[in-house]
Amino acid sequence: METHQRTLARAVSYRIIACLITALFTGLGTAIAIHVLLTLVHYVHERVWLKVKWGTQWQGSDQKD
């Protein structure tokens, strides 16, 4: 299981890198606004996918997909 803090840290670190790349094409102010929104979307997306059991294997599980 992943903590909320870890999910948030991963999302923020990815968005910082992506923001710097976007800033090269759009300017820093626009890039920051875009990536703040995308960070929130990414966080929610990751948390939703953690609830999806499809395609996962849990230790000790006898279930077959």
PDB file of N, CA, C and O in Angstrom:
ATOM      1  N   MET A   1       0.849  -1.179   0.000  1.00  0.00           N
ATOM      2  CA  MET A   1       0.000   0.000   0.000  1.00  0.00           C
ATOM      3  C   MET A   1       0.894   1.241   0.000  1.00  0.00           C
ATOM      4  O   MET A   1       1.952   1.260   0.629  1.00  0.00           O
ATOM      5  N   GLU A   2       0.464   2.240  -0.692  1.00  0.00           N
ATOM      6  CA  GLU A   2       1.226   3.484  -0.802  1.00  0.00           C
ATOM      7  C   GLU A   2       0.539   4.572   0.007  1.00  0.00           C
ATOM      8  O   GLU A   2      -0.685   4.698  -0.024  1.00  0.00           O
ATOM      9  N   THR A   3       1.333   5.365   0.736  1.00  0.00           N
ATOM     10  CA  THR A   3       0.761   6.444   1.541  1.00  0.00           C
ATOM     11  C   THR A   3       0.404   7.635   0.656  1.00  0.00           C
ATOM     12  O   THR A   3       0.911   7.786  -0.455  1.00  0.00           O
ATOM     13  N   HIS A   4      -0.484   8.474   1.184  1.00  0.00           N
ATOM     14  CA  HIS A   4      -0.865   9.689   0.470  1.00  0.00           C
ATOM     15  C   HIS A   4       0.361  10.589   0.254  1.00  0.00           C
ATOM     16  O   HIS A   4       0.497  11.219  -0.794  1.00  0.00           O
ATOM     17  N   GLN A   5       1.247  10.642   1.252  1.00  0.00           N
ATOM     18  CA  GLN A   5       2.432  11.492   1.148  1.00  0.00           C
ATOM     19  C   GLN A   5       3.348  11.027   0.014  1.00  0.00           C
ATOM     20  O   GLN A   5       3.894  11.851  -0.720  1.00  0.00           O
ATOM     21  N   ARG A   6       3.517   9.710  -0.128  1.00  0.00           N
ATOM     22  CA  ARG A   6       4.372   9.190  -1.194  1.00  0.00           C
ATOM     23  C   ARG A   6       3.765   9.488  -2.565  1.00  0.00           C
ATOM     24  O   ARG A   6       4.471   9.910  -3.481  1.00  0.00           O
ATOM     25  N   THR A   7       2.451   9.266  -2.705  1.00  0.00           N
ATOM     26  CA  THR A   7       1.779   9.562  -3.970  1.00  0.00           C
ATOM     27  C   THR A   7       1.939  11.034  -4.312  1.00  0.00           C
ATOM     28  O   THR A   7       2.222  11.377  -5.460  1.00  0.00           O
ATOM     29  N   LEU A   8       1.762  11.894  -3.344  1.00  0.00           N
ATOM     30  CA  LEU A   8       1.895  13.334  -3.563  1.00  0.00           C
ATOM     31  C   LEU A   8       3.326  13.703  -3.941  1.00  0.00           C
ATOM     32  O   LEU A   8       3.533  14.499  -4.856  1.00  0.00           O
ATOM     33  N   ALA A   9       4.312  13.140  -3.254  1.00  0.00           N
ATOM     34  CA  ALA A   9       5.708  13.434  -3.566  1.00  0.00           C
ATOM     35  C   ALA A   9       6.063  13.007  -4.987  1.00  0.00           C
ATOM     36  O   ALA A   9       6.751  13.737  -5.701  1.00  0.00           O
ATOM     37  N   ARG A  10       5.601  11.841  -5.395  1.00  0.00           N
ATOM     38  CA  ARG A  10       5.862  11.361  -6.757  1.00  0.00           C
ATOM     39  C   ARG A  10       5.211  12.283  -7.787  1.00  0.00           C
ATOM     40  O   ARG A  10       5.829  12.623  -8.796  1.00  0.00           O
ATOM     41  N   ALA A  11       3.976  12.685  -7.538  1.00  0.00           N
ATOM     42  CA  ALA A  11       3.263  13.559  -8.464  1.00  0.00           C
ATOM     43  C   ALA A  11       3.945  14.917  -8.572  1.00  0.00           C
ATOM     44  O   ALA A  11       4.106  15.447  -9.671  1.00  0.00           O
ATOM     45  N   VAL A  12       4.342  15.476  -7.442  1.00  0.00           N
ATOM     46  CA  VAL A  12       4.975  16.800  -7.441  1.00  0.00           C
ATOM     47  C   VAL A  12       6.339  16.759  -8.131  1.00  0.00           C
ATOM     48  O   VAL A  12       6.656  17.648  -8.921  1.00  0.00           O
ATOM     49  N   SER A  13       7.142  15.745  -7.842  1.00  0.00           N
ATOM     50  CA  SER A  13       8.465  15.680  -8.469  1.00  0.00           C
ATOM     51  C   SER A  13       8.349  15.536  -9.989  1.00  0.00           C
ATOM     52  O   SER A  13       9.115  16.148 -10.734  1.00  0.00           O
ATOM     53  N   TYR A  14       7.401  14.735 -10.441  1.00  0.00           N
ATOM     54  CA  TYR A  14       7.178  14.581 -11.880  1.00  0.00           C
ATOM     55  C   TYR A  14       6.727  15.905 -12.492  1.00  0.00           C
ATOM     56  O   TYR A  14       7.198  16.290 -13.562  1.00  0.00           O
ATOM     57  N   ARG A  15       5.828  16.592 -11.823  1.00  0.00           N
ATOM     58  CA  ARG A  15       5.286  17.848 -12.354  1.00  0.00           C
ATOM     59  C   ARG A  15       6.337  18.953 -12.389  1.00  0.00           C
ATOM     60  O   ARG A  15       6.291  19.798 -13.284  1.00  0.00           O
ATOM     61  N   ILE A  16       7.267  18.978 -11.463  1.00  0.00           N
ATOM     62  CA  ILE A  16       8.332  19.985 -11.497  1.00  0.00           C
ATOM     63  C   ILE A  16       9.156  19.819 -12.773  1.00  0.00           C
ATOM     64  O   ILE A  16       9.452  20.796 -13.461  1.00  0.00           O
ATOM     65  N   ILE A  17       9.515  18.603 -13.075  1.00  0.00           N
ATOM     66  CA  ILE A  17      10.276  18.337 -14.301  1.00  0.00           C
ATOM     67  C   ILE A  17       9.457  18.720 -15.526  1.00  0.00           C
ATOM     68  O   ILE A  17       9.957  19.390 -16.430  1.00  0.00           O
ATOM     69  N   ALA A  18       8.201  18.295 -15.553  1.00  0.00           N
ATOM     70  CA  ALA A  18       7.338  18.600 -16.696  1.00  0.00           C
ATOM     71  C   ALA A  18       7.097  20.109 -16.822  1.00  0.00           C
ATOM     72  O   ALA A  18       7.015  20.633 -17.933  1.00  0.00           O
ATOM     73  N   CYS A  19       6.986  20.802 -15.693  1.00  0.00           N
ATOM     74  CA  CYS A  19       6.766  22.249 -15.708  1.00  0.00           C
ATOM     75  C   CYS A  19       7.951  22.978 -16.335  1.00  0.00           C
ATOM     76  O   CYS A  19       7.771  23.916 -17.111  1.00  0.00           O
ATOM     77  N   LEU A  20       9.140  22.551 -16.000  1.00  0.00           N
ATOM     78  CA  LEU A  20      10.327  23.188 -16.572  1.00  0.00           C
ATOM     79  C   LEU A  20      10.380  22.994 -18.091  1.00  0.00           C
ATOM     80  O   LEU A  20      10.765  23.903 -18.826  1.00  0.00           O
ATOM     81  N   ILE A  21       9.998  21.822 -18.546  1.00  0.00           N
ATOM     82  CA  ILE A  21       9.961  21.570 -19.989  1.00  0.00           C
ATOM     83  C   ILE A  21       8.879  22.425 -20.645  1.00  0.00           C
ATOM     84  O   ILE A  21       9.117  23.025 -21.693  1.00  0.00           O
ATOM     85  N   THR A  22       7.692  22.484 -20.037  1.00  0.00           N
ATOM     86  CA  THR A  22       6.597  23.289 -20.586  1.00  0.00           C
ATOM     87  C   THR A  22       6.967  24.764 -20.625  1.00  0.00           C
ATOM     88  O   THR A  22       6.614  25.467 -21.571  1.00  0.00           O
ATOM     89  N   ALA A  23       7.677  25.242 -19.602  1.00  0.00           N
ATOM     90  CA  ALA A  23       8.063  26.651 -19.527  1.00  0.00           C
ATOM     91  C   ALA A  23       8.941  27.067 -20.704  1.00  0.00           C
ATOM     92  O   ALA A  23       8.936  28.232 -21.100  1.00  0.00           O
ATOM     93  N   LEU A  24       9.680  26.138 -21.254  1.00  0.00           N
ATOM     94  CA  LEU A  24      10.505  26.458 -22.422  1.00  0.00           C
ATOM     95  C   LEU A  24       9.658  26.897 -23.608  1.00  0.00           C
ATOM     96  O   LEU A  24      10.115  27.670 -24.449  1.00  0.00           O
ATOM     97  N   PHE A  25       8.420  26.402 -23.676  1.00  0.00           N
ATOM     98  CA  PHE A  25       7.551  26.686 -24.818  1.00  0.00           C
ATOM     99  C   PHE A  25       6.468  27.715 -24.528  1.00  0.00           C
ATOM    100  O   PHE A  25       6.005  28.389 -25.449  1.00  0.00           O
ATOM    101  N   THR A  26       6.048  27.854 -23.259  1.00  0.00           N
ATOM    102  CA  THR A  26       4.887  28.703 -22.956  1.00  0.00           C
ATOM    103  C   THR A  26       5.202  29.877 -22.041  1.00  0.00           C
ATOM    104  O   THR A  26       4.383  30.790 -21.932  1.00  0.00           O
ATOM    105  N   GLY A  27       6.327  29.891 -21.395  1.00  0.00           N
ATOM    106  CA  GLY A  27       6.621  30.895 -20.381  1.00  0.00           C
ATOM    107  C   GLY A  27       6.348  30.313 -19.005  1.00  0.00           C
ATOM    108  O   GLY A  27       5.533  29.401 -18.862  1.00  0.00           O
ATOM    109  N   LEU A  28       7.014  30.829 -18.012  1.00  0.00           N
ATOM    110  CA  LEU A  28       6.960  30.249 -16.671  1.00  0.00           C
ATOM    111  C   LEU A  28       5.593  30.372 -16.011  1.00  0.00           C
ATOM    112  O   LEU A  28       5.121  29.411 -15.405  1.00  0.00           O
ATOM    113  N   GLY A  29       4.948  31.527 -16.113  1.00  0.00           N
ATOM    114  CA  GLY A  29       3.645  31.728 -15.450  1.00  0.00           C
ATOM    115  C   GLY A  29       2.588  30.764 -15.945  1.00  0.00           C
ATOM    116  O   GLY A  29       1.875  30.154 -15.149  1.00  0.00           O
ATOM    117  N   THR A  30       2.483  30.624 -17.253  1.00  0.00           N
ATOM    118  CA  THR A  30       1.515  29.695 -17.837  1.00  0.00           C
ATOM    119  C   THR A  30       1.853  28.263 -17.467  1.00  0.00           C
ATOM    120  O   THR A  30       0.961  27.478 -17.142  1.00  0.00           O
ATOM    121  N   ALA A  31       3.127  27.916 -17.512  1.00  0.00           N
ATOM    122  CA  ALA A  31       3.556  26.555 -17.180  1.00  0.00           C
ATOM    123  C   ALA A  31       3.201  26.209 -15.737  1.00  0.00           C
ATOM    124  O   ALA A  31       2.748  25.098 -15.461  1.00  0.00           O
ATOM    125  N   ILE A  32       3.403  27.144 -14.821  1.00  0.00           N
ATOM    126  CA  ILE A  32       3.084  26.890 -13.412  1.00  0.00           C
ATOM    127  C   ILE A  32       1.585  26.649 -13.246  1.00  0.00           C
ATOM    128  O   ILE A  32       1.186  25.697 -12.574  1.00  0.00           O
ATOM    129  N   ALA A  33       0.754  27.490 -13.845  1.00  0.00           N
ATOM    130  CA  ALA A  33      -0.701  27.327 -13.730  1.00  0.00           C
ATOM    131  C   ALA A  33      -1.153  25.975 -14.281  1.00  0.00           C
ATOM    132  O   ALA A  33      -1.953  25.279 -13.655  1.00  0.00           O
ATOM    133  N   ILE A  34      -0.643  25.613 -15.438  1.00  0.00           N
ATOM    134  CA  ILE A  34      -1.003  24.338 -16.061  1.00  0.00           C
ATOM    135  C   ILE A  34      -0.611  23.177 -15.148  1.00  0.00           C
ATOM    136  O   ILE A  34      -1.403  22.258 -14.939  1.00  0.00           O
ATOM    137  N   HIS A  35       0.583  23.214 -14.616  1.00  0.00           N
ATOM    138  CA  HIS A  35       1.094  22.075 -13.869  1.00  0.00           C
ATOM    139  C   HIS A  35       0.568  21.974 -12.437  1.00  0.00           C
ATOM    140  O   HIS A  35       0.570  20.887 -11.858  1.00  0.00           O
ATOM    141  N   VAL A  36       0.126  23.070 -11.866  1.00  0.00           N
ATOM    142  CA  VAL A  36      -0.562  22.972 -10.571  1.00  0.00           C
ATOM    143  C   VAL A  36      -1.852  22.183 -10.769  1.00  0.00           C
ATOM    144  O   VAL A  36      -2.152  21.277  -9.991  1.00  0.00           O
ATOM    145  N   LEU A  37      -2.613  22.522 -11.802  1.00  0.00           N
ATOM    146  CA  LEU A  37      -3.844  21.798 -12.101  1.00  0.00           C
ATOM    147  C   LEU A  37      -3.553  20.334 -12.432  1.00  0.00           C
ATOM    148  O   LEU A  37      -4.225  19.438 -11.921  1.00  0.00           O
ATOM    149  N   LEU A  38      -2.572  20.094 -13.269  1.00  0.00           N
ATOM    150  CA  LEU A  38      -2.247  18.719 -13.655  1.00  0.00           C
ATOM    151  C   LEU A  38      -1.720  17.894 -12.478  1.00  0.00           C
ATOM    152  O   LEU A  38      -1.923  16.681 -12.446  1.00  0.00           O
ATOM    153  N   THR A  39      -1.053  18.524 -11.519  1.00  0.00           N
ATOM    154  CA  THR A  39      -0.593  17.809 -10.325  1.00  0.00           C
ATOM    155  C   THR A  39      -1.787  17.316  -9.514  1.00  0.00           C
ATOM    156  O   THR A  39      -1.788  16.184  -9.029  1.00  0.00           O
ATOM    157  N   LEU A  40      -2.782  18.149  -9.369  1.00  0.00           N
ATOM    158  CA  LEU A  40      -3.988  17.733  -8.640  1.00  0.00           C
ATOM    159  C   LEU A  40      -4.698  16.586  -9.361  1.00  0.00           C
ATOM    160  O   LEU A  40      -5.133  15.626  -8.724  1.00  0.00           O
ATOM    161  N   VAL A  41      -4.813  16.683 -10.675  1.00  0.00           N
ATOM    162  CA  VAL A  41      -5.442  15.619 -11.466  1.00  0.00           C
ATOM    163  C   VAL A  41      -4.637  14.324 -11.354  1.00  0.00           C
ATOM    164  O   VAL A  41      -5.207  13.245 -11.194  1.00  0.00           O
ATOM    165  N   HIS A  42      -3.321  14.436 -11.440  1.00  0.00           N
ATOM    166  CA  HIS A  42      -2.447  13.262 -11.352  1.00  0.00           C
ATOM    167  C   HIS A  42      -2.596  12.583  -9.993  1.00  0.00           C
ATOM    168  O   HIS A  42      -2.676  11.356  -9.928  1.00  0.00           O
ATOM    169  N   TYR A  43      -2.636  13.343  -8.922  1.00  0.00           N
ATOM    170  CA  TYR A  43      -2.782  12.798  -7.578  1.00  0.00           C
ATOM    171  C   TYR A  43      -4.087  11.998  -7.453  1.00  0.00           C
ATOM    172  O   TYR A  43      -4.092  10.867  -6.967  1.00  0.00           O
ATOM    173  N   VAL A  44      -5.183  12.607  -7.898  1.00  0.00           N
ATOM    174  CA  VAL A  44      -6.476  11.921  -7.832  1.00  0.00           C
ATOM    175  C   VAL A  44      -6.453  10.660  -8.690  1.00  0.00           C
ATOM    176  O   VAL A  44      -6.946   9.613  -8.271  1.00  0.00           O
ATOM    177  N   HIS A  45      -5.893  10.756  -9.869  1.00  0.00           N
ATOM    178  CA  HIS A  45      -5.798   9.604 -10.777  1.00  0.00           C
ATOM    179  C   HIS A  45      -5.039   8.451 -10.126  1.00  0.00           C
ATOM    180  O   HIS A  45      -5.486   7.305 -10.184  1.00  0.00           O
ATOM    181  N   GLU A  46      -3.901   8.742  -9.512  1.00  0.00           N
ATOM    182  CA  GLU A  46      -3.109   7.715  -8.841  1.00  0.00           C
ATOM    183  C   GLU A  46      -3.881   7.069  -7.699  1.00  0.00           C
ATOM    184  O   GLU A  46      -3.838   5.849  -7.543  1.00  0.00           O
ATOM    185  N   ARG A  47      -4.582   7.858  -6.901  1.00  0.00           N
ATOM    186  CA  ARG A  47      -5.330   7.324  -5.765  1.00  0.00           C
ATOM    187  C   ARG A  47      -6.477   6.434  -6.244  1.00  0.00           C
ATOM    188  O   ARG A  47      -6.751   5.403  -5.629  1.00  0.00           O
ATOM    189  N   VAL A  48      -7.142   6.811  -7.321  1.00  0.00           N
ATOM    190  CA  VAL A  48      -8.216   5.981  -7.878  1.00  0.00           C
ATOM    191  C   VAL A  48      -7.647   4.651  -8.358  1.00  0.00           C
ATOM    192  O   VAL A  48      -8.218   3.599  -8.071  1.00  0.00           O
ATOM    193  N   TRP A  49      -6.527   4.679  -9.088  1.00  0.00           N
ATOM    194  CA  TRP A  49      -5.931   3.446  -9.600  1.00  0.00           C
ATOM    195  C   TRP A  49      -5.459   2.519  -8.481  1.00  0.00           C
ATOM    196  O   TRP A  49      -5.411   1.305  -8.679  1.00  0.00           O
ATOM    197  N   LEU A  50      -5.113   3.051  -7.327  1.00  0.00           N
ATOM    198  CA  LEU A  50      -4.727   2.192  -6.216  1.00  0.00           C
ATOM    199  C   LEU A  50      -5.893   1.343  -5.717  1.00  0.00           C
ATOM    200  O   LEU A  50      -5.681   0.312  -5.079  1.00  0.00           O
ATOM    201  N   LYS A  51      -7.117   1.768  -6.002  1.00  0.00           N
ATOM    202  CA  LYS A  51      -8.299   1.016  -5.600  1.00  0.00           C
ATOM    203  C   LYS A  51      -8.694  -0.041  -6.634  1.00  0.00           C
ATOM    204  O   LYS A  51      -9.497  -0.924  -6.333  1.00  0.00           O
ATOM    205  N   VAL A  52      -8.142   0.038  -7.840  1.00  0.00           N
ATOM    206  CA  VAL A  52      -8.462  -0.919  -8.898  1.00  0.00           C
ATOM    207  C   VAL A  52      -7.615  -2.170  -8.696  1.00  0.00           C
ATOM    208  O   VAL A  52      -6.387  -2.094  -8.645  1.00  0.00           O
ATOM    209  N   LYS A  53      -8.265  -3.306  -8.582  1.00  0.00           N
ATOM    210  CA  LYS A  53      -7.560  -4.564  -8.318  1.00  0.00           C
ATOM    211  C   LYS A  53      -7.090  -5.253  -9.602  1.00  0.00           C
ATOM    212  O   LYS A  53      -6.220  -6.122  -9.544  1.00  0.00           O
ATOM    213  N   TRP A  54      -7.636  -4.892 -10.734  1.00  0.00           N
ATOM    214  CA  TRP A  54      -7.301  -5.510 -12.004  1.00  0.00           C
ATOM    215  C   TRP A  54      -5.803  -5.392 -12.305  1.00  0.00           C
ATOM    216  O   TRP A  54      -5.229  -4.307 -12.206  1.00  0.00           O
ATOM    217  N   GLY A  55      -5.185  -6.495 -12.668  1.00  0.00           N
ATOM    218  CA  GLY A  55      -3.794  -6.493 -13.078  1.00  0.00           C
ATOM    219  C   GLY A  55      -2.783  -6.455 -11.948  1.00  0.00           C
ATOM    220  O   GLY A  55      -1.595  -6.239 -12.187  1.00  0.00           O
ATOM    221  N   THR A  56      -3.235  -6.662 -10.729  1.00  0.00           N
ATOM    222  CA  THR A  56      -2.307  -6.638  -9.590  1.00  0.00           C
ATOM    223  C   THR A  56      -2.170  -8.037  -9.012  1.00  0.00           C
ATOM    224  O   THR A  56      -3.043  -8.890  -9.174  1.00  0.00           O
ATOM    225  N   GLN A  57      -1.076  -8.242  -8.351  1.00  0.00           N
ATOM    226  CA  GLN A  57      -0.850  -9.488  -7.639  1.00  0.00           C
ATOM    227  C   GLN A  57      -0.455  -9.136  -6.216  1.00  0.00           C
ATOM    228  O   GLN A  57       0.514  -8.411  -5.989  1.00  0.00           O
ATOM    229  N   TRP A  58      -1.204  -9.650  -5.272  1.00  0.00           N
ATOM    230  CA  TRP A  58      -0.928  -9.394  -3.868  1.00  0.00           C
ATOM    231  C   TRP A  58      -0.230 -10.597  -3.279  1.00  0.00           C
ATOM    232  O   TRP A  58      -0.574 -11.735  -3.601  1.00  0.00           O
ATOM    233  N   GLN A  59       0.745 -10.363  -2.421  1.00  0.00           N
ATOM    234  CA  GLN A  59       1.469 -11.453  -1.771  1.00  0.00           C
ATOM    235  C   GLN A  59       0.496 -12.318  -0.978  1.00  0.00           C
ATOM    236  O   GLN A  59      -0.373 -11.813  -0.267  1.00  0.00           O
ATOM    237  N   GLY A  60       0.659 -13.617  -1.114  1.00  0.00           N
ATOM    238  CA  GLY A  60      -0.181 -14.538  -0.373  1.00  0.00           C
ATOM    239  C   GLY A  60      -1.539 -14.762  -0.994  1.00  0.00           C
ATOM    240  O   GLY A  60      -2.354 -15.505  -0.447  1.00  0.00           O
ATOM    241  N   SER A  61      -1.797 -14.140  -2.120  1.00  0.00           N
ATOM    242  CA  SER A  61      -3.098 -14.273  -2.764  1.00  0.00           C
ATOM    243  C   SER A  61      -3.122 -15.517  -3.621  1.00  0.00           C
ATOM    244  O   SER A  61      -2.175 -15.805  -4.352  1.00  0.00           O
ATOM    245  N   ASP A  62      -4.223 -16.256  -3.523  1.00  0.00           N
ATOM    246  CA  ASP A  62      -4.410 -17.447  -4.339  1.00  0.00           C
ATOM    247  C   ASP A  62      -5.282 -17.167  -5.557  1.00  0.00           C
ATOM    248  O   ASP A  62      -5.571 -18.072  -6.340  1.00  0.00           O
ATOM    249  N   GLN A  63      -5.705 -15.903  -5.717  1.00  0.00           N
ATOM    250  CA  GLN A  63      -6.591 -15.556  -6.824  1.00  0.00           C
ATOM    251  C   GLN A  63      -5.808 -15.513  -8.127  1.00  0.00           C
ATOM    252  O   GLN A  63      -4.670 -15.044  -8.173  1.00  0.00           O
ATOM    253  N   LYS A  64      -6.430 -16.006  -9.170  1.00  0.00           N
ATOM    254  CA  LYS A  64      -5.855 -15.964 -10.524  1.00  0.00           C
ATOM    255  C   LYS A  64      -6.659 -14.973 -11.352  1.00  0.00           C
ATOM    256  O   LYS A  64      -7.884 -14.922 -11.243  1.00  0.00           O
ATOM    257  N   ASP A  65      -5.975 -14.180 -12.185  1.00  0.00           N
ATOM    258  CA  ASP A  65      -6.674 -13.233 -13.077  1.00  0.00           C
ATOM    259  C   ASP A  65      -7.112 -13.922 -14.335  1.00  0.00           C
ATOM    260  O   ASP A  65      -7.714 -13.293 -15.205  1.00  0.00           O
TER     261      ASP A  65
END
